[in-house]
């Protein structure tokens, strides 16, 4: 508690806004695929989801540039207003007056664009007001809060989305208003640009070209994409593997089949992270970034690789524990390293560039499902080990490269 109270006020408020924002996204987002499939069919739903992903990706890139040109707070306010407008329109389109699927899609597209537009500015503000000394603690705490909010949001969505969508959207709009009030009235600006800049698309492209000339950051992004190809597999190959190969069992009167085992891994993950994240943060606080990333990513990779070759309950439970321990070890140092690598004058743009990692890793992770038909489960296990090992090698390479002038003191 003493360490928390010593944090910058923006960081304390950011913990609250993260909790509310992630609760919003996790209660609504995962259920929209079901909503679209109901009204548009599976084929068109896939196209709509691609449109949302592409528009969100573009908004993240542009928002990162704008955060460096205009400061963090205005972009956070603009993004939150767009999110609120999207939820408000969605509520009207799913009210007692009737259900209108196509306007609802555009409403959620607006909300997603708003969220992605503000995300790099929010990330940049965290870096602005944290220090190298407290950054691991800050990222560990944010990660812990995210896990709690995902659990609550998923429960709200599962309980209310189908039968009480209008009421749920009204509630989500109210929560967004609370976030907007916190950002506008209580957060202070953390970055004032020291030069005149332009918000033009061309200036944004030039800014990202400059970021891509930073070879340390390029290698870091490569390492994170490789890591994401492994850690995103619960939604890709492992879902297919467990659905097809898991041996159904009965535990305490409950039938555990493949889909439930997949959900069980997520539940185990959350159930361990919430009580033990702070403990692991303290235990690894003195570790170098090199050691923490190597051990953490190594454990995660091992857990996912072994799960590829298993089809029974308790061995998979053990693997879930192993990969969760690895996750708790690797997340704070990997995020700390990302902050250390950024030029303080271009943190928004660097954060925007990082926003490309998740969609790219997801696309490549999806491609491994097709590859699995050729190489089988043991081939997939070997592939995961190779991807995880290459991710570790990329991060170690980053730490071995000469440091730029702005991060001469970043820890290894």
C-alpha positions as CSV (number, residue, x, y, z in Angstrom):
1,X,0.0,0.0,0.0
2,X,2.9,2.4,0.8
3,X,4.3,1.8,-2.7
4,X,0.9,2.5,-4.3
5,X,0.4,5.7,-2.3
6,X,3.8,7.0,-3.5
7,X,2.7,6.7,-7.2
8,X,1.9,9.8,-9.3
9,X,-1.8,10.7,-9.1
10,X,-2.3,10.1,-12.8
11,X,-1.1,6.5,-12.2
12,X,-3.6,5.9,-9.4
13,X,-6.4,7.3,-11.6
14,X,-5.2,5.2,-14.5
15,X,-5.6,2.0,-12.4
16,X,-9.3,3.0,-12.1
17,X,-9.8,3.9,-15.7
18,X,-8.1,0.6,-16.8
19,X,-10.4,-1.4,-14.6
20,X,-13.5,0.3,-16.0
21,X,-12.4,0.3,-19.7
22,X,-11.4,-3.4,-19.7
23,X,-14.6,-4.3,-17.9
24,X,-16.4,-2.6,-20.8
25,X,-14.5,-4.3,-23.5
26,X,-14.7,-7.8,-22.0
27,X,-18.4,-7.6,-21.3
28,X,-19.4,-6.5,-24.8
29,X,-16.6,-7.4,-27.2
30,X,-16.5,-11.2,-27.1
31,X,-20.3,-11.4,-27.4
32,X,-20.5,-9.3,-30.5
33,X,-19.3,-12.2,-32.7
34,X,-22.4,-14.1,-31.6
35,X,-24.6,-11.0,-32.2
36,X,-23.2,-10.5,-35.8
37,X,-23.5,-14.2,-36.6
38,X,-27.2,-14.2,-35.5
39,X,-28.1,-11.3,-37.8
40,X,-25.6,-11.4,-40.6
41,X,-24.5,-15.1,-40.9
42,X,-21.0,-16.5,-40.3
43,X,-19.6,-15.5,-43.7
44,X,-20.4,-11.8,-43.4
45,X,-19.5,-11.8,-39.7
46,X,-15.9,-12.7,-40.6
47,X,-15.7,-9.7,-43.0
48,X,-17.2,-7.4,-40.3
49,X,-14.7,-8.5,-37.7
50,X,-11.8,-7.9,-40.2
51,X,-13.2,-4.4,-40.8
52,X,-13.3,-3.7,-37.1
53,X,-9.7,-5.0,-36.6
54,X,-8.3,-3.0,-39.6
55,X,-10.0,0.3,-38.5
56,X,-8.9,-0.2,-34.9
57,X,-5.4,-0.8,-36.0
58,X,-5.3,2.4,-38.1
59,X,-6.9,4.4,-35.3
60,X,-4.2,3.1,-32.9
61,X,-1.4,4.2,-35.3
62,X,-2.9,7.6,-35.8
63,X,-3.7,8.1,-32.1
64,X,-0.1,7.4,-31.2
65,X,1.1,10.1,-33.5
66,X,-1.5,12.6,-32.3
67,X,-0.5,11.9,-28.7
68,X,3.0,13.2,-29.5
69,X,1.7,16.2,-31.4
70,X,-1.1,17.4,-29.1
71,X,-0.3,15.7,-25.8
72,X,-1.8,12.7,-24.1
73,X,-4.9,14.1,-22.4
74,X,-6.8,15.6,-25.5
75,X,-6.4,12.3,-27.3
76,X,-7.6,10.3,-24.3
77,X,-10.7,12.6,-24.0
78,X,-11.4,12.4,-27.8
79,X,-11.2,8.6,-27.8
80,X,-13.4,8.3,-24.7
81,X,-16.0,10.6,-26.3
82,X,-16.1,8.5,-29.4
83,X,-16.4,5.4,-27.3
84,X,-19.4,7.0,-25.4
85,X,-21.0,8.0,-28.7
86,X,-20.7,4.4,-30.0
87,X,-22.3,2.9,-26.9
88,X,-25.1,5.6,-26.9
89,X,-25.9,4.8,-30.6
90,X,-25.8,1.0,-29.9
91,X,-28.2,1.5,-27.0
92,X,-30.6,3.4,-29.1
93,X,-30.4,0.7,-31.9
94,X,-31.1,-2.1,-29.4
95,X,-33.8,-0.4,-27.3
96,X,-37.4,-1.3,-26.7
97,X,-38.1,0.5,-30.0
98,X,-36.4,-2.4,-31.9
99,X,-33.2,-4.0,-32.9
100,X,-31.2,-2.6,-35.9
101,X,-28.1,-4.8,-36.6
102,X,-26.4,-2.7,-39.3
103,X,-26.4,0.6,-37.3
104,X,-25.3,-1.4,-34.3
105,X,-22.3,-2.6,-36.2
106,X,-21.3,1.0,-37.0
107,X,-22.0,2.0,-33.4
108,X,-19.5,-0.6,-32.1
109,X,-17.1,0.3,-34.9
110,X,-17.1,3.9,-33.6
111,X,-16.6,2.7,-30.0
112,X,-13.7,0.5,-31.1
113,X,-12.1,3.3,-33.1
114,X,-12.4,5.5,-30.0
115,X,-10.8,3.0,-27.7
116,X,-7.9,2.3,-30.1
117,X,-7.4,6.0,-30.8
118,X,-6.8,6.7,-27.1
119,X,-4.9,3.5,-26.2
120,X,-1.4,4.8,-27.3
121,X,-1.9,8.0,-25.4
122,X,-2.9,6.1,-22.3
123,X,0.2,3.9,-22.5
124,X,2.3,6.9,-23.1
125,X,1.0,8.7,-20.0
126,X,1.8,5.7,-17.9
127,X,5.4,5.8,-19.1
128,X,5.6,9.6,-18.7
129,X,4.7,9.6,-15.0
130,X,6.3,6.3,-13.9
131,X,10.0,5.8,-13.3
132,X,12.5,3.1,-14.1
133,X,12.4,2.2,-10.4
134,X,8.7,1.7,-10.0
135,X,7.8,0.7,-13.6
136,X,7.7,-3.1,-13.0
137,X,5.4,-2.6,-10.0
138,X,3.2,-0.3,-12.0
139,X,2.8,-2.8,-14.9
140,X,2.3,-5.7,-12.6
141,X,-0.4,-3.9,-10.8
142,X,-2.1,-2.8,-14.0
143,X,-1.9,-6.4,-15.2
144,X,-3.5,-7.7,-12.0
145,X,-6.3,-5.2,-12.3
146,X,-6.9,-6.2,-15.9
147,X,-7.4,-9.8,-14.9
148,X,-9.9,-8.9,-12.3
149,X,-11.8,-6.6,-14.7
150,X,-11.8,-9.3,-17.4
151,X,-13.3,-11.7,-15.0
152,X,-16.1,-9.3,-13.9
153,X,-16.7,-8.1,-17.4
154,X,-17.0,-11.6,-18.8
155,X,-19.5,-12.5,-16.0
156,X,-21.6,-9.3,-16.8
157,X,-21.6,-10.1,-20.5
158,X,-22.5,-13.7,-20.0
159,X,-25.3,-12.9,-17.7
160,X,-26.9,-9.8,-19.4
161,X,-25.9,-9.7,-23.1
162,X,-28.5,-12.0,-24.6
163,X,-31.6,-10.9,-22.6
164,X,-30.7,-7.4,-21.3
165,X,-28.5,-5.9,-24.0
166,X,-30.2,-2.5,-23.8
167,X,-29.8,-2.3,-20.1
168,X,-26.2,-3.5,-20.4
169,X,-25.4,-0.8,-23.0
170,X,-26.9,1.9,-20.8
171,X,-24.7,0.7,-17.9
172,X,-21.6,0.6,-20.2
173,X,-22.4,4.2,-21.3
174,X,-22.6,5.3,-17.7
175,X,-19.3,3.7,-16.9
176,X,-17.8,5.5,-20.0
177,X,-19.1,8.8,-18.7
178,X,-17.3,8.1,-15.3
179,X,-14.1,7.5,-17.2
180,X,-14.5,10.7,-19.2
181,X,-15.0,12.7,-16.0
182,X,-11.9,11.2,-14.4
183,X,-9.8,11.9,-17.4
184,X,-11.0,15.4,-18.1
185,X,-11.3,16.8,-14.6
186,X,-8.9,14.8,-12.5
187,X,-5.9,13.8,-14.7
188,X,-3.2,16.3,-15.5
189,X,-1.4,16.5,-18.8
190,X,1.9,14.5,-18.6
191,X,3.5,15.6,-21.9
192,X,3.8,19.0,-23.6
193,X,5.4,18.8,-27.1
194,X,8.5,21.0,-27.3
195,X,8.0,21.6,-31.0
196,X,5.2,22.5,-33.4
197,X,3.9,19.4,-35.0
198,X,1.2,18.4,-37.5
199,X,-1.6,15.9,-37.1
200,X,-1.5,15.1,-40.8
201,X,-1.4,11.5,-42.1
202,X,1.9,12.3,-43.9
203,X,3.5,13.5,-40.7
204,X,2.2,10.3,-39.0
205,X,3.8,8.2,-41.7
206,X,7.1,10.1,-41.3
207,X,6.9,9.6,-37.5
208,X,6.5,5.8,-37.8
209,X,9.3,5.6,-40.4
210,X,11.6,7.2,-37.9
211,X,10.5,4.7,-35.2
212,X,11.2,1.9,-37.6
213,X,14.7,3.1,-38.0
214,X,15.3,2.3,-34.3
215,X,16.7,-1.2,-34.7
216,X,16.5,-2.0,-31.0
217,X,12.8,-1.3,-31.1
218,X,12.4,-3.2,-34.3
219,X,13.9,-6.3,-32.8
220,X,11.8,-5.9,-29.7
221,X,8.6,-5.8,-31.8
222,X,9.8,-9.0,-33.6
223,X,10.3,-10.7,-30.3
224,X,6.8,-9.7,-29.2
225,X,5.2,-10.9,-32.4
226,X,6.9,-14.3,-32.0
227,X,5.8,-14.4,-28.3
228,X,2.2,-13.5,-29.3
229,X,2.2,-16.3,-31.8
230,X,2.6,-18.7,-28.8
231,X,0.5,-17.0,-26.2
232,X,-2.5,-16.3,-28.4
233,X,-2.9,-20.0,-29.2
234,X,-5.7,-20.6,-26.7
235,X,-7.9,-18.9,-29.4
236,X,-6.3,-20.8,-32.3
237,X,-4.6,-24.2,-32.4
238,X,-5.1,-25.2,-28.8
239,X,-8.9,-24.6,-29.2
240,X,-8.9,-27.0,-32.2
241,X,-6.6,-29.6,-30.4
242,X,-8.7,-29.7,-27.2
243,X,-11.9,-29.7,-29.1
244,X,-10.9,-32.7,-31.2
245,X,-8.6,-34.7,-28.9
246,X,-9.4,-34.0,-25.3
247,X,-10.7,-37.1,-23.4
248,X,-14.0,-36.1,-21.8
249,X,-14.1,-36.7,-18.0
250,X,-16.5,-36.1,-15.2
251,X,-15.3,-34.1,-12.2
252,X,-17.6,-33.5,-9.2
253,X,-20.6,-34.3,-11.3
254,X,-19.6,-31.9,-14.1
255,X,-18.7,-33.1,-17.6
256,X,-15.4,-31.7,-18.7
257,X,-15.1,-31.8,-22.5
258,X,-12.7,-30.0,-24.9
259,X,-14.4,-26.6,-24.9
260,X,-14.8,-26.6,-21.1
261,X,-11.1,-27.6,-20.7
262,X,-10.2,-24.6,-22.9
263,X,-12.2,-22.3,-20.6
264,X,-10.7,-24.1,-17.6
265,X,-7.2,-23.1,-18.7
266,X,-8.3,-19.4,-18.7
267,X,-10.0,-19.8,-15.3
268,X,-6.9,-21.4,-13.8
269,X,-4.8,-18.6,-15.3
270,X,-7.0,-15.9,-13.7
271,X,-7.4,-17.7,-10.4
272,X,-3.6,-17.9,-10.0
273,X,-2.8,-14.4,-11.2
274,X,-5.2,-12.5,-8.9
275,X,-3.9,-13.8,-5.6
276,X,-0.2,-14.4,-6.6
277,X,0.7,-11.6,-9.0
278,X,2.1,-9.3,-6.3
279,X,4.1,-12.1,-4.7
280,X,5.8,-13.0,-8.0
281,X,6.5,-9.3,-8.7
282,X,8.3,-9.0,-5.4
283,X,10.2,-12.3,-5.8
284,X,11.5,-11.2,-9.3
285,X,11.9,-7.5,-8.7
286,X,15.7,-7.8,-8.5
287,X,16.0,-9.9,-11.6
288,X,17.6,-8.4,-14.7
289,X,15.3,-7.9,-17.7
290,X,17.3,-10.6,-19.5
291,X,16.8,-13.2,-16.8
292,X,13.2,-12.4,-16.2
293,X,12.2,-12.5,-19.9
294,X,14.2,-15.7,-20.5
295,X,12.7,-17.6,-17.6
296,X,9.2,-16.2,-17.9
297,X,8.9,-16.7,-21.7
298,X,10.6,-20.1,-21.4
299,X,8.0,-21.3,-18.9
300,X,5.1,-20.0,-21.0
301,X,6.5,-21.6,-24.1
302,X,7.0,-24.9,-22.3
303,X,3.4,-24.9,-20.9
304,X,1.9,-24.2,-24.3
305,X,4.1,-26.8,-26.1
306,X,3.3,-29.5,-23.6
307,X,-0.4,-28.8,-23.9
308,X,-0.1,-29.6,-27.7
309,X,0.8,-33.1,-26.9
310,X,-1.6,-33.8,-24.0
311,X,-5.3,-34.8,-24.0
312,X,-6.1,-35.6,-20.4
313,X,-7.3,-33.3,-17.6
314,X,-4.7,-33.2,-14.8
315,X,-1.6,-33.0,-17.1
316,X,-3.2,-30.1,-18.9
317,X,-4.0,-28.4,-15.5
318,X,-0.3,-28.7,-14.6
319,X,0.6,-27.1,-17.9
320,X,-1.8,-24.3,-17.2
321,X,-0.1,-23.6,-13.9
322,X,3.3,-23.6,-15.6
323,X,2.4,-21.2,-18.3
324,X,0.6,-18.9,-15.8
325,X,3.7,-18.8,-13.6
326,X,5.7,-17.9,-16.7
327,X,3.2,-15.2,-17.6
328,X,3.4,-13.6,-14.2
329,X,7.2,-13.5,-14.4
330,X,7.5,-12.2,-18.0
331,X,4.8,-9.6,-18.3
332,X,6.1,-6.8,-16.1
333,X,9.7,-6.9,-17.4
334,X,8.7,-7.1,-21.0
335,X,6.5,-4.0,-20.6
336,X,9.2,-2.3,-18.6
337,X,11.7,-3.0,-21.4
338,X,9.3,-1.6,-24.0
339,X,9.1,1.7,-22.0
340,X,12.9,1.8,-21.6
341,X,13.4,1.5,-25.4
342,X,11.2,4.5,-26.2
343,X,12.4,8.0,-27.1
344,X,10.7,10.2,-24.5
345,X,9.8,12.7,-27.3
346,X,8.0,10.1,-29.3
347,X,6.4,7.8,-26.8
348,X,3.0,8.0,-28.4
349,X,4.3,7.0,-31.8
350,X,6.3,4.2,-30.2
351,X,3.2,3.0,-28.4
352,X,1.2,3.2,-31.7
353,X,3.8,1.0,-33.4
354,X,3.4,-1.5,-30.6
355,X,-0.3,-1.6,-31.3
356,X,0.5,-3.5,-34.5
357,X,1.9,-6.5,-32.5
358,X,-1.3,-8.1,-31.4
359,X,-3.2,-8.1,-34.8
360,X,-0.1,-9.4,-36.6
361,X,0.6,-12.1,-34.0
362,X,-3.1,-13.1,-34.2
363,X,-3.0,-13.4,-38.0
364,X,0.2,-15.5,-37.9
365,X,-1.2,-17.6,-35.0
366,X,-4.3,-18.3,-37.1
367,X,-2.0,-19.5,-39.9
368,X,-0.5,-22.1,-37.6
369,X,-3.9,-23.8,-37.4
370,X,-3.7,-24.6,-41.1
371,X,0.0,-25.6,-40.7
372,X,-1.0,-28.0,-38.0
373,X,-2.8,-30.3,-40.5
374,X,0.5,-31.0,-42.0
375,X,2.8,-31.3,-39.0
376,X,0.5,-32.7,-36.3
377,X,0.5,-32.0,-32.6
378,X,4.1,-32.9,-32.0
379,X,5.2,-30.7,-34.9
380,X,3.2,-27.9,-33.3
381,X,4.9,-28.4,-30.0
382,X,8.3,-28.1,-31.7
383,X,7.1,-25.0,-33.5
384,X,6.0,-23.4,-30.3
385,X,9.4,-24.1,-28.7
386,X,11.1,-22.6,-31.7
387,X,8.9,-19.5,-31.7
388,X,9.4,-19.0,-27.9
389,X,13.2,-19.6,-28.3
390,X,13.4,-17.1,-31.1
391,X,11.4,-14.5,-29.1
392,X,13.9,-14.9,-26.2
393,X,16.8,-14.6,-28.6
394,X,15.3,-11.4,-30.1
395,X,14.9,-9.8,-26.7
396,X,18.5,-10.8,-25.7
397,X,19.7,-9.3,-29.0
398,X,17.9,-6.1,-28.1
399,X,19.7,-5.9,-24.8
400,X,23.1,-6.5,-26.5
401,X,22.6,-3.8,-29.1
402,X,24.2,-0.3,-28.5
403,X,21.8,1.9,-26.6
404,X,20.4,5.1,-28.1
405,X,21.1,8.4,-26.4
406,X,17.7,8.6,-24.7
407,X,18.0,5.2,-23.0
408,X,21.7,4.9,-22.1
409,X,20.6,4.0,-18.5
410,X,18.0,1.3,-19.3
411,X,18.6,-1.8,-17.1
412,X,19.5,-5.2,-18.6
